[in-house]
Amino acid sequence: MKSSIDNIAVIGIGVIGTGWIIRFLYNQKKIKVYDPNIEQKKNLLKEIKRVEPTLKKIYKKKINLLKQLEFSKSLKDAVKNADLIQENAPENENLKKNLIKEISEHSKINSIIASSSSGLLPSKIQSKCKNPKRLIIAHPFNPVYLLPLVELVAGKQTDKKFINKANIFYSNIGMKTLILKKELPGYLSDRLQESMWRESLHIINEGYASTQDLDDAIIYGPGLRWSLMGTFLTFHLAGGKMGMAHMLEQFGPALKLPWTKLKAPALNSKLKNKIINGTKKQSKNRSVENLSNLRDNFLIDLQKLLSKYKV
Ligand SMILES: NC(=O)c1ccc[n+]([C@@H]2O[C@H](COP(=O)([O-])OP(=O)(O)OC[C@H]3O[C@@H](n4cnc5c(N)ncnc54)[C@H](O)[C@@H]3O)[C@@H](O)[C@H]2O)c1
C-alpha cells in the first residue's frame, strides 16, 4: 500500500537521527533536519559520505542531497510542514516530554510524531503533547540504514490509526515493523538485550570471564543461529524430533538451577502450552528436520560472511 507520508522532519541528528536520515534519503524522501548543536551538520555530511560506497551495493537509487535534504535553523521551521516527525533527542523522559510538547505546537495537527526512544513509555512522553493521539514510539536499531527492525508502540492516548499509517510508511522504506500489543518499559528487543547485558555484567563483576570471552560466547554460537531464528524456534530444534515439548521436559528443571541472576517465571502448563503452540505456529508446518536443514545451510553461508567481516 502506498504511504501518504512525503515530507519528513528529523529532530536530533546524533547516532540514530543520522541513521534515519540516511535510510530516508536512500528511499527518496525529502527531509528537513534540526539539531541545536550545529556541529552535527558536519558530522551528518561526513557520515553520508562514509556509507555511500557500501550502500551502493544494496540501494538501487542514488540520493540527491541538494533536492532532498534541508537543514533548518529552528525546530519550528523543521516540523511545520512535516507529515512525520522522527524525534531522536537524548533518552531523558523530561527532555522528551517537553520537546514533544514543542514539536506538537508547531506541527500540523495530524502529523505523526514518532519517538526513537529505546524504552520510555509512550503514555508518559505524550502527556504534554497537543493531540497526543498521534504520538507513537518507532524504535529502530543501529545502524538504522541497514537493520530493518522498528518497534511500533502506542501509548494510552494514541489512536490506532496513527500506528496503522506508520506501519505502512516504515514497511515501504524496507523495514520490518513489530507492533507491540501493549506498552512496556524497554519494549521487546531491548528487554531481551538488557537481560543478557545485566547477566554479562554480573559475570564480569565476579571475574568469571573477560568481555572478549563473553563476546566469543555469542559470536561463535548462539549469535550465528539468532541471525536466522529467535530463541523459541532455536529451542524448538534443540528438542529433537519432539521439538519444544521435549526441550521443556529436558531443560524445564534447569529453570530452577542458578544459571542466571534473573528470576524465571513458574513453568506451569499455561506457559508451556503458550510456547509450544507459539513455536508450532512459527514452524509453519515444517518438520524439525526440514527446519534444521534450512538452519544448517544458513549457518554455513553466515560463517563465510563472519570470517570476511570479523574484526
Ligand atoms: N544509540 C543507539 O543504539 C540507539 C538505538 C535505538 C534508539 N536510540 C534512541 O535514539 C535517541 C537518540 O539516541 P542517540 O544514540 O542518537 O543519541 P546521541 O547522543 O548520539 O544524539 C542525540 C542528539 O540530540 C541532540 N539534542 C539534544 N537536545 C536536543 C533537543 N532539545 N532537541 C533536539 N535535539 C537535541 C544532540 O545535539 C544530539 O545530536 C534516544 O532516545 C535513544 O534511546 C538509540
The ligand as an SDF file (V2000), in Angstrom:
LIG
                    3D

 44 48  0  0  0  0  0  0  0  0999 V2000
   22.2950    4.6340   20.0280 N   0  0  0  0  0  0  0  0  0  0  0  0
   21.5170    3.5920   19.8140 C   0  0  0  0  0  0  0  0  0  0  0  0
   21.9780    2.4750   19.5250 O   0  0  0  0  0  0  0  0  0  0  0  0
   20.0120    3.7500   19.8620 C   0  0  0  0  0  0  0  0  0  0  0  0
   19.2260    2.7440   19.2900 C   0  0  0  0  0  0  0  0  0  0  0  0
   17.8380    2.9190   19.2320 C   0  0  0  0  0  0  0  0  0  0  0  0
   17.2520    4.0480   19.7820 C   0  0  0  0  0  0  0  0  0  0  0  0
   18.0390    5.0100   20.3640 N   0  0  0  0  0  0  0  0  0  0  0  0
   17.3680    6.2010   20.9120 C   0  0  0  0  0  0  0  0  0  0  0  0
   17.5170    7.2820   19.9910 O   0  0  0  0  0  0  0  0  0  0  0  0
   17.5510    8.5200   20.7210 C   0  0  0  0  0  0  0  0  0  0  0  0
   18.8340    9.2570   20.3700 C   0  0  0  0  0  0  0  0  0  0  0  0
   19.9350    8.4620   20.7330 O   0  0  0  0  0  0  0  0  0  0  0  0
   21.3780    8.6690   20.0490 P   0  0  0  0  0  0  0  0  0  0  0  0
   22.1450    7.4520   20.3840 O   0  0  0  0  0  0  0  0  0  0  0  0
   21.2280    9.1090   18.6400 O   0  0  0  0  0  0  0  0  0  0  0  0
   21.9300    9.9110   20.9210 O   0  0  0  0  0  0  0  0  0  0  0  0
   23.0750   10.9600   20.5510 P   0  0  0  0  0  0  0  0  0  0  0  0
   23.5960   11.4630   21.8100 O   0  0  0  0  0  0  0  0  0  0  0  0
   24.0110   10.3750   19.5370 O   0  0  0  0  0  0  0  0  0  0  0  0
   22.2600   12.1330   19.7930 O   0  0  0  0  0  0  0  0  0  0  0  0
   21.3250   12.9420   20.4220 C   0  0  0  0  0  0  0  0  0  0  0  0
   21.2000   14.2340   19.6070 C   0  0  0  0  0  0  0  0  0  0  0  0
   20.1270   15.0080   20.1380 O   0  0  0  0  0  0  0  0  0  0  0  0
   20.5170   16.3710   20.1130 C   0  0  0  0  0  0  0  0  0  0  0  0
   19.7130   17.1040   21.0820 N   0  0  0  0  0  0  0  0  0  0  0  0
   19.9810   17.3770   22.3840 C   0  0  0  0  0  0  0  0  0  0  0  0
   18.9670   18.0880   22.9110 N   0  0  0  0  0  0  0  0  0  0  0  0
   18.0400   18.2630   21.9200 C   0  0  0  0  0  0  0  0  0  0  0  0
   16.8040   18.9410   21.8560 C   0  0  0  0  0  0  0  0  0  0  0  0
   16.2770   19.5450   22.9090 N   0  0  0  0  0  0  0  0  0  0  0  0
   16.1380   18.9340   20.6790 N   0  0  0  0  0  0  0  0  0  0  0  0
   16.6490   18.2980   19.6130 C   0  0  0  0  0  0  0  0  0  0  0  0
   17.8260   17.6370   19.6110 N   0  0  0  0  0  0  0  0  0  0  0  0
   18.5040   17.6290   20.7550 C   0  0  0  0  0  0  0  0  0  0  0  0
   22.0070   16.3500   20.4300 C   0  0  0  0  0  0  0  0  0  0  0  0
   22.6420   17.5390   19.9940 O   0  0  0  0  0  0  0  0  0  0  0  0
   22.4660   15.1070   19.6560 C   0  0  0  0  0  0  0  0  0  0  0  0
   22.8560   15.4410   18.3330 O   0  0  0  0  0  0  0  0  0  0  0  0
   17.4320    8.1380   22.2040 C   0  0  0  0  0  0  0  0  0  0  0  0
   16.1010    8.2320   22.5850 O   0  0  0  0  0  0  0  0  0  0  0  0
   17.9150    6.6990   22.2300 C   0  0  0  0  0  0  0  0  0  0  0  0
   17.3970    5.9640   23.3010 O   0  0  0  0  0  0  0  0  0  0  0  0
   19.4010    4.8830   20.4060 C   0  0  0  0  0  0  0  0  0  0  0  0
  1  2  1  0
  2  3  2  0
  2  4  1  0
  4  5  1  0
  4 44  2  0
  5  6  2  0
  6  7  1  0
  7  8  2  0
  8  9  1  0
  8 44  1  0
  9 10  1  0
  9 42  1  0
 10 11  1  0
 11 12  1  0
 11 40  1  0
 12 13  1  0
 13 14  1  0
 14 15  2  0
 14 16  1  0
 14 17  1  0
 17 18  1  0
 18 19  2  0
 18 20  1  0
 18 21  1  0
 21 22  1  0
 22 23  1  0
 23 24  1  0
 23 38  1  0
 24 25  1  0
 25 26  1  0
 25 36  1  0
 26 27  1  0
 26 35  1  0
 27 28  2  0
 28 29  1  0
 29 30  1  0
 29 35  2  0
 30 31  1  0
 30 32  2  0
 32 33  1  0
 33 34  2  0
 34 35  1  0
 36 37  1  0
 36 38  1  0
 38 39  1  0
 40 41  1  0
 40 42  1  0
 42 43  1  0
M  CHG  2   8   1  16  -1
M  END
$$$$
